[in-house]
Amino acid sequence: MNAMGRLIKAEMKLMVRDPLVLTFVFAFPVVTMLIIGGAFGTTPTPAFEHTNPAHWYVASYLTVTIAAGGLVMLPVHLASYRERGVLRRFTAAGFPHWSFAIAQLIVGLVTVTVACALLLAVAAPVYGIPALHSAWRVVAALVLGAVAFVSIGVLLGTLLPSARSAQAVGLLIFFPSFLLGAGGPPPHVMGHMVKNIAGPLPLTQLTDAVRDPWLGIGQGTGSLIVVAAIAVAATTIAARRAAL
């Protein structure tokens, strides 16, 4: 356990020093949330389910930080370790195969939690924090979503051969998911075909599971079940891959 604690501590230090983490997990969601929230104003409109558009994006962008951590940060970090043979050195040093995956899961969850807290801290004085209509549903969705996307990140990092390929694939998945599932226009102004593409995306399901009960526009039960299923499946597959 002492060795595991040292591994987690070392990985945390490396994560915070990584410019990709600082850009995509901490800075990008905050800056984009401020811009998009300001663009649509604070007057409730039918496009935003008669809620404050700024609050709509505050709730939505918490899921963007989760997706950025899972789709961009972790795959690149893990793939770079595999590419440089670092994982083989961990094995040679006597660390179990599962220890590094567990460390990445913990580091990923901590990083995402800090990023969410930062986004809310910035949003509070600018747009205010929307009142929670169903706190337990929101918390459950955020926890399950974080586990799901961090596990997806660990899985991608074990599958992709290099840091460059991990970055390319991660960004290719992240940006369409970001625009269609959380940070782009609200579903009510999307075309029929675009809505059909956006609906099944994991980030869309997570955003609906967080935003609907938060703003009181729905319970998000179906989306929460989907997110839970993704979390279980992704964690199981990532654990098996990490044990190879």
N, C-alpha and C positions, 0 to 999 in steps of 0.2 A: 504493500500500500504506500510505503514511503517513496518507492521508485515511481509508482503511478502518480503520486502527488507532484514529484519533481518534473515528471514528463508533462503533466498538465500545465504547470507553472511556466516551463520553458516554452511550450507551444503558445501560451497566452502572450508571452513577450514577443514572440516572432510574429504573431498575428497583428498585434498593434503596430508593429514597425512596418508592416507590409503596405505599400502605397495603394495596392488594389483594394485592400480592406478599407482603408481610410476613405477612398474615393467612392466605391460602390456601395458599401454597407453603411457608412456614416454620413458622408457628404451628399451623395446623389439623391437619396430619398428626401432629405431635409430641404435641399435647394429646390428640387422639382415640386415638392409639396407647396412651398411658399409661392412659387411662380404660378402653378395651376390654380391653387386656392385663390390667389389674388385676381387671376384672370376671370373667374366666374363670379366673384363677389360673394356676398353673404345673404342675398335675398332669396328665400325659398322659391323654387320653381318646380313645375311638373316634371321636368327632365330629371330632377334629383329627388323624386318622390316627395316633393313639397318639404324638403329639409334644406337647411343651410348648406350651400355648395362647399363652402370652406370646411365645414364639419364633415361633410361627405368624404372629402379628400384626406382630412386628418385621420379618420378611421381607416380609410383604404390604404394609406401609405405605411401603416404599421406592417401590413402584409408584404409591402414592397421590400422593406428591410429584411424580412424573413427570406423572401425569394432571392434577394441579392446575396445573402450569406450562403444559401444552399446551392445556388446555381452558378455563382461566379467565384466566390471566395474559396470555399472548400475544395472544389474539383481541381483548381489550379494549384493550390497548396499541396494536396495529396499527390497529384500527378508529378509535380516537380520533385517530390521526395522519391517517388518510384523511379523517375528518370535518372536521378543522381545516385541511386542505390542506397539511399538513406534507410529505407525499410529493411533491406538485407542486413544493415549494420545493427538495427534494433534487434533483429532476430538473433544475430551472432552474439549480441550483448546479453542475451538471455531473456529479453522481453517476450511474453506470449504474443501470438499474432493478434489476439483480440484487444490487447492493451492499447495499441495505437489508435484503433478505430474508436474505442471507448473514449480515449483522450480527445479525439477530434470531435466526437459527438458532444462532449461536455464543453469544450472550447467554443464550438459552434453555437450552442445554446446560450452560453454566457455572452458571446459577442452580439448575438441577435437581441438579447434582453437589454444590453447596454444601448444598442442602436435604437431600439424602440423607446427607451427612456429619454434618449437625447432628442428624438423627433418630437415627443410630447412636450419636453421642456422648451423647445423652440416654438412649437405651435401655441402653447398656452398664452404667452403675452401678445401674440399676433392675431390669432383667430379664436382663441379660447378652446377648451377641451369640451367636446359634446358630452352631455349627461348620459350615463350608462343606464339603459332601460332594462337590460338583463345581464348583470355583471358576470354571473357564473358561466353563461353561454359564451360570452366574449373571451373570458379567461381560458375556458376549455378549448375554444377554437384556436387561440393564439398558441397555447402549449402544444396541442396536437399538430398544428401547422408548422411550428418550429421543429418538432421532432421529424415530421414528414420531410421537410425541405432539407434539413441538415442530413438526414439519412440518404436522401437523393444525392446530395453533394458528395457524401462519402462513397456512394455507389459509383457515381461518375468518375470520381478520383481513382477508383480501383480499376475502372474499365479503360480509361483513356491513356494512351501511351506516353504523352509528354505534356508539359505545362502549356505549350503553345496550342496544342490541339484541345486541351481542356478549356483554355480561355476562349477559343473560337466556338466550341460547342456550347459552352456555358452562356456566352453572350448571345449566340443564335437562339437559344431557348429563352433566355431572360427577357430580351427586348420585346418580342411579340407578346409574351405572357404579360409583361408590364403594361404595354399599351392596350391590350384587349381585356386584361383581367383585373386591373386595379388602378393604374395611374393615368389612363386615357379618358376618352369621353364616356359619359354614363351610358348604360345599355339602351336607354330609351331613345337615344339619338343615333344609335348604330343601325345599319342596314340589316335586313333579315339574314342574309348570308353571313355577315360578320358576326351577328349574335349567335348563329348556329356554331360558328367556329370557336367563339369565345366561351360559350357556356360550359363545355366539358373540361376546360383547362383547369389543372390543379390550383393555379393561383386565383382563378375566378371563383372556384368553390370555396377556397379559404377566405377570400375577400367577402363573399356573401355571408359566410358563417360568422365573420367578425362584424361586418358593417350593419347587417340587418338587425340583429338584436341590440347592437350598440345604439343605433339611431331610432329604434322602435318602429322600423318599417317592415318587420317580419321577425320570425323566430330563427330562421336559418337552420332548422333541424336536419333537413335533407342534406344540405351542404356540409353540416358538421359530421354527419355519418360518413359521407364520402371522404372527408379529410381524415377521419379516424381510420378508415379502411386503407387509405394511401399511407398513413403513418405506420400501420402494422405491416403492410406489404413491403414498403421501402426499407424499414428497419430490419425485417427478416432477411431480405435479399442482401442488403448491405452487410449484415453480420456474416452471412455465408461467404460473400465475396472477400471480406476482410480476413477470413480465416484461411483463405487459400495460400 
